[in-house]
Amino acid sequence: MTKDQKIIKNRLGLLELAKQLGNVSQACKILGYSRDSFYRYKELHETGGEAALADISKKKPIVKNRVEPEIEEAVVQLAIDQPAWGQVRVSNELRKRSKFISPGGVRSVWLRHDLEVFKKRLKALEAKVAQEGIVLTEDQVAAMERAKQEKEAHGQIETEHPGYLGSQDTFYVGTLKGVGRIYQQTFIDTYTRVAFAKLYDRKNALVAADTLNDRVVPFFEEEGIPLLRILTDRGTEYCGNREHHEYQLFLAIEDIDHTKTKARSPQTNGICERFHKTILQEFYQITFRKKIYQTVEELQADLDEWIAYYNQERPHSGRYCYGKTPTQTFQDSKHLAEEKMLDSTLQTVS
């Protein structure tokens, strides 16, 4: 979905909500718009249809003022080859190659390609290494080592390939009339960001294990990739005596290692936390205004549709996704897990 399509969808949602509620002020308050904006969107929609709701940019790019394509390509390539270089250094290095572009011009190119800061350039390098298997230069290795040290200092998760580490957490959805409290069990592959979510009317070890058994493990088995390790918090649904704890017993049977987050540090499971914010804003807050659910099964059906969209259609800016969908990232990086499996097999044979 493009930026314009998202804008149109949001503004149509405002018009539709006001129509359903019969109250413009209330609709504007819920979705965070002013009444002036509502009436402006309404007039645009009545005169020009949905297309008229798109933003009309007052600042149009002057294409003839852009650098030549070969220079732009050289700037992007240098951002990958030398992610630690700043815009002045890049401008000077290209000048040596008879490619003339100012430091400001370098930054403009970086902005167009989402490479304007060191972390983004490094992310582009990591994605290219992971998916194309390129041989790193000494400068690239040094840049990646520097970034690794910074991540370790801030407690960021290290993950090497699909199935290397999954993240699981419990999310409180809300209360359904006639049903009671609803909880979501969330699982995310930390490398590809492929996500799974299942709803329950309780939170305990049995439902935590059921999500893995019903959704997660079958997916990895179908793809031929083993799930090696899972990261969870220290909630009672995930931690307990193995002999009397369904979740711990399931992990033991499936030979999956279990890592727990640092006590009182939910940010160490930040991938799930960020996903919960996304699903709250893009699914639950919208769907609960459109529809009244009577059962968990009804809500699960709509949730499954959104999860399919999230995995297969929604571009992701995760560390190894780099604008691709989680499913596409998984397929493009499966060979990394397969190579690890092959290495392990050869070591065992020898």
C-alpha positions in Angstrom: 0.0 0.0 0.0 1.5 3.4 -1.1 1.6 6.5 1.1 -1.2 8.1 -0.9 -3.4 5.0 -0.5 -2.9 5.0 3.2 -3.8 8.7 3.4 -7.0 8.1 1.3 -7.9 5.1 3.5 -7.6 7.1 6.7 -9.7 10.0 5.4 -12.3 7.7 4.0 -12.4 6.1 7.5 -13.1 9.4 9.1 -16.0 10.1 6.7 -17.4 6.6 7.2 -17.1 6.8 11.0 -18.9 10.2 11.1 -21.6 8.6 9.0 -22.0 5.6 11.3 -21.9 7.6 14.5 -24.0 10.5 13.2 -21.7 12.8 15.0 -18.9 14.7 13.2 -17.3 16.0 16.5 -17.1 12.5 18.0 -15.6 11.0 14.9 -13.0 13.8 14.7 -12.1 13.3 18.3 -11.7 9.5 18.0 -9.4 9.7 14.9 -7.6 12.9 15.8 -8.8 15.2 13.1 -10.3 18.8 13.3 -13.8 19.6 12.1 -12.4 21.9 9.5 -10.4 19.0 8.0 -13.5 16.8 8.0 -15.6 19.2 6.0 -12.7 19.8 3.6 -12.3 16.1 3.0 -16.1 15.7 2.7 -16.2 18.4 0.0 -13.2 16.9 -1.9 -14.8 13.5 -1.8 -18.2 14.7 -3.1 -16.6 16.7 -6.0 -13.7 14.4 -7.0 -14.2 11.0 -5.4 -11.6 9.0 -3.5 -8.7 10.2 -5.7 -9.3 13.8 -4.5 -8.5 12.8 -0.9 -4.8 12.3 -1.7 -2.3 14.9 -0.5 -1.3 17.4 -3.1 2.3 18.3 -2.5 3.1 21.9 -2.8 6.8 21.0 -3.1 7.3 19.2 -6.4 10.7 17.7 -7.2 12.6 19.4 -10.0 13.9 16.4 -11.8 16.2 18.3 -14.1 18.1 19.6 -11.1 19.0 16.1 -9.9 22.4 14.5 -10.5 23.0 12.2 -13.3 21.9 8.6 -12.8 25.4 7.2 -12.9 26.5 9.6 -10.1 23.5 8.8 -8.0 24.3 5.1 -8.5 27.9 5.7 -7.4 26.7 7.5 -4.2 24.4 4.7 -3.3 27.1 2.1 -4.0 29.6 4.0 -1.9 27.1 4.1 1.0 27.1 0.3 0.9 30.9 0.0 0.4 31.8 2.6 3.0 28.8 3.0 5.4 31.0 4.8 8.0 31.9 7.7 5.6 30.1 11.0 6.0 28.7 13.1 3.1 31.8 15.3 2.9 34.1 12.3 2.6 31.9 10.7 0.0 31.8 13.9 -2.1 35.6 14.2 -1.9 36.2 10.5 -2.9 33.8 10.8 -5.9 35.6 13.9 -7.0 38.8 11.9 -7.3 36.9 9.7 -9.7 35.8 12.7 -11.8 32.2 12.4 -10.4 31.3 15.9 -9.1 28.6 16.2 -6.4 28.4 18.4 -3.4 28.1 17.1 0.2 24.5 18.4 0.2 23.9 16.6 -3.0 25.2 13.4 -1.4 22.8 13.8 1.4 19.9 14.4 -1.0 20.7 11.1 -2.7 20.9 9.3 0.6 17.5 10.7 1.7 15.9 9.4 -1.5 17.3 6.0 -0.8 16.7 6.0 3.0 20.5 5.9 3.7 20.9 9.3 5.4 22.3 8.0 8.7 25.1 5.4 9.5 22.6 2.9 11.0 20.5 2.8 7.9 23.6 2.4 5.6 24.8 -0.4 7.8 21.4 -2.0 7.7 21.6 -1.9 3.9 25.0 -3.5 4.0 23.9 -6.3 6.4 20.9 -7.1 4.2 23.0 -7.3 1.1 25.6 -9.5 2.8 22.9 -11.8 4.2 21.0 -12.2 1.0 23.7 -12.0 -1.7 26.6 -13.5 0.1 29.1 -10.8 -0.9 32.7 -10.8 0.4 33.2 -7.9 2.8 36.1 -5.4 2.5 38.2 -4.5 5.6 36.3 -1.2 5.9 33.0 -2.9 5.8 34.0 -5.5 8.5 35.3 -2.7 10.7 32.0 -0.8 10.4 30.0 -3.9 11.2 32.2 -4.7 14.2 31.8 -1.1 15.5 28.0 -1.4 15.2 28.0 -4.8 16.9 29.8 -3.4 19.9 27.3 -0.5 20.1 24.4 -3.0 20.0 25.9 -5.2 22.7 26.3 -2.1 24.9 22.6 -1.3 24.4 21.4 -5.0 24.8 20.1 -5.4 21.3 19.2 -8.9 20.0 21.6 -10.8 17.8 20.1 -13.2 15.3 21.7 -14.9 12.4 19.1 -16.5 10.2 15.4 -17.6 10.1 14.6 -19.9 12.9 17.7 -18.8 14.9 15.6 -17.0 17.5 11.9 -16.5 18.0 10.3 -14.0 20.3 7.1 -14.8 22.2 4.9 -12.6 24.4 1.4 -12.2 25.8 -0.7 -9.2 24.8 -3.8 -8.1 26.6 -6.4 -7.2 23.9 -9.4 -6.2 25.9 -12.7 -7.4 27.2 -15.5 -8.9 24.9 -19.0 -8.6 26.3 -20.2 -12.1 27.2 -16.7 -13.6 26.8 -14.5 -11.7 29.2 -10.8 -10.9 29.0 -9.1 -11.7 25.7 -5.3 -12.3 25.4 -3.1 -12.7 22.3 -0.2 -15.0 22.2 2.4 -13.5 19.8 5.3 -15.1 18.1 7.8 -13.4 15.8 10.8 -14.7 14.0 13.4 -12.1 15.0 15.4 -12.3 11.7 12.6 -12.1 9.1 9.8 -10.6 11.3 7.3 -13.3 10.2 4.6 -13.1 12.8 1.9 -15.4 14.3 -0.9 -14.4 16.7 -3.6 -16.5 18.3 -6.4 -15.3 20.7 -7.4 -16.9 24.0 -9.7 -16.1 26.9 -7.0 -16.9 29.4 -3.2 -16.8 29.8 -1.3 -19.8 31.0 1.3 -22.3 30.0 -1.1 -24.4 28.0 -2.2 -21.7 25.6 1.4 -20.5 25.2 2.4 -24.0 24.1 -0.7 -24.3 22.0 0.3 -21.3 19.8 3.6 -22.9 19.1 2.1 -26.3 18.4 -0.8 -25.0 16.2 0.8 -22.2 14.3 4.6 -21.8 14.7 6.2 -25.2 14.7 4.1 -26.5 11.7 5.2 -23.4 9.7 8.9 -24.0 10.3 8.5 -27.7 9.6 6.8 -27.0 6.3 9.6 -24.6 5.3 12.2 -27.2 6.4 13.9 -24.9 8.8 14.3 -25.8 12.5 13.3 -23.4 15.3 16.3 -23.3 17.6 15.5 -20.9 20.4 12.7 -18.8 21.9 13.0 -15.6 23.9 10.2 -14.8 26.4 9.7 -12.7 29.5 9.6 -14.3 33.0 5.8 -14.6 33.1 4.3 -17.7 34.7 2.9 -18.9 31.3 6.5 -19.3 30.1 8.5 -20.3 33.2 8.1 -23.2 35.6 9.2 -26.7 36.6 9.5 -28.7 33.4 7.8 -31.8 34.7 4.6 -29.8 35.6 4.7 -27.0 33.1 3.1 -27.5 29.7 5.2 -24.8 27.9 8.5 -26.0 29.3 7.6 -29.6 28.5 6.7 -28.7 24.9 10.0 -26.9 24.4 11.8 -29.9 25.7 10.0 -32.3 23.4 10.6 -30.1 20.4 14.3 -29.6 21.4 13.9 -25.8 21.4 16.2 -23.8 23.7 14.5 -21.2 26.0 16.0 -17.8 26.8 14.4 -15.4 29.3 14.6 -11.6 29.3 16.4 -9.7 32.0 14.2 -9.1 35.0 12.2 -5.9 34.9 13.6 -5.1 31.4 10.7 -5.5 28.9 12.8 -3.7 26.3 14.9 -6.8 25.9 11.9 -8.3 24.1 11.4 -5.1 22.1 10.5 -6.8 18.8 7.3 -8.2 20.3 6.6 -4.9 22.1 7.0 -3.0 18.8 4.7 -5.5 17.0 2.1 -5.1 19.7 2.1 -1.3 19.1 1.7 -1.9 15.4 -1.1 -4.4 15.7 -2.9 -2.1 18.2 -2.8 0.9 15.9 -3.3 -0.8 12.6 -5.8 -3.5 13.5 -7.5 -3.5 16.9 -8.2 0.2 17.3 -9.7 0.2 13.8 -11.6 -3.1 13.8 -13.3 -2.5 17.2 -14.8 0.7 15.7 -16.1 -1.0 12.7 -17.6 -4.2 14.1 -19.0 -5.6 17.4 -17.6 -9.1 18.1 -19.6 -11.7 19.9 -17.0 -14.5 20.0 -13.3 -15.0 20.0 -13.6 -17.0 16.8 -15.0 -14.0 14.9 -12.2 -11.8 16.1 -9.6 -14.5 15.3 -10.9 -14.7 11.7 -10.3 -11.0 11.1 -7.0 -11.2 13.0 -5.8 -14.0 10.7 -6.6 -11.9 7.6 -4.6 -9.0 9.0 -1.6 -11.2 9.9 -1.6 -12.6 6.4 -1.5 -9.0 5.1 1.3 -8.1 7.6 3.4 -11.1 6.5 2.8 -11.1 2.8 1.9 -7.6 1.7 3.0 -5.0 4.2 6.6 -3.8 3.6 8.7 -4.0 6.7 11.6 -1.8 7.8 13.1 -4.4 10.1 16.9 -4.9 10.3 17.1 -7.6 7.6 13.8 -6.8 5.7 14.9 -3.5 4.2 11.6 -2.7 2.8 10.5 -6.2 1.8 7.7 -8.1 3.3 8.5 -10.6 6.2 7.5 -13.6 4.0 9.8 -12.4 1.1 12.6 -11.8 3.6 12.1 -15.4 4.9 12.3 -16.9 1.5 15.3 -14.8 0.4 17.2 -15.8 3.5 16.3 -19.5 4.0 19.6 -20.5 2.5 21.4 -19.0 5.5 19.7 -21.5 7.8 20.1 -24.3 5.4 23.9 -23.6 5.2 24.1 -23.7 9.0 22.2 -27.0 9.0 24.7 -28.4 6.4 27.7 -27.2 8.4 26.3 -28.9 11.5 25.8 -32.1 9.6 29.3 -32.1 8.2 30.8 -31.5 11.6 28.8 -34.4 13.1 29.9 -36.8 10.3 33.5 -35.8 10.6 
